[in-house]
């Protein structure tokens, strides 16, 4: 398998994965409309804005990463044909940087979940409860999707390294 094929497969898998952000964003937006139309209690009414905000945030994340990865697939072939060695090296560096970013994400998001859970325990108003529960739900979804993305980028990085080793052995 060559570097270009490996990179394109990885990027297409990322495109598929990022669409889950959009799918869940639509779910949050529908929930917001549902709470707005059907909410009778103070707590149900309190969910309108937090679910709307979470839906918009997930939609921005999903559309942004989806667009970036679709664009990346188109650039891969051009960059590969321009300079194969530079393309390989840039993919190694990019995958290493992305792996480092995931380390930060997987430390920060659980802390935010804990803070939101503590808010549920200590602040007993419908608005803060709705904000906290919605935040926890959104962050768990982000962890689920990003957990798969992290695994994919780590495998991609390992396969890139193996390809580089194989090419070195051929020389």
Buried (B, 14 or more C-beta within 10 A) or exposed (E): EEBBEBBBBBBBBBBEBBBBBBEBBBBBBEBBBBBBEEBEEEBBBBBBBBBBBBBBBBBEBBBEBBEEBBEBBEEBEEBBEEEBEEBBEEBBEBBEEBBEEBEEBEEEBEEBBEEBBEBBEEEEEBBBBBBBBBBBBBBEBBBEBBEBBBEBBBEBBEBBEEBBEEBEEEE
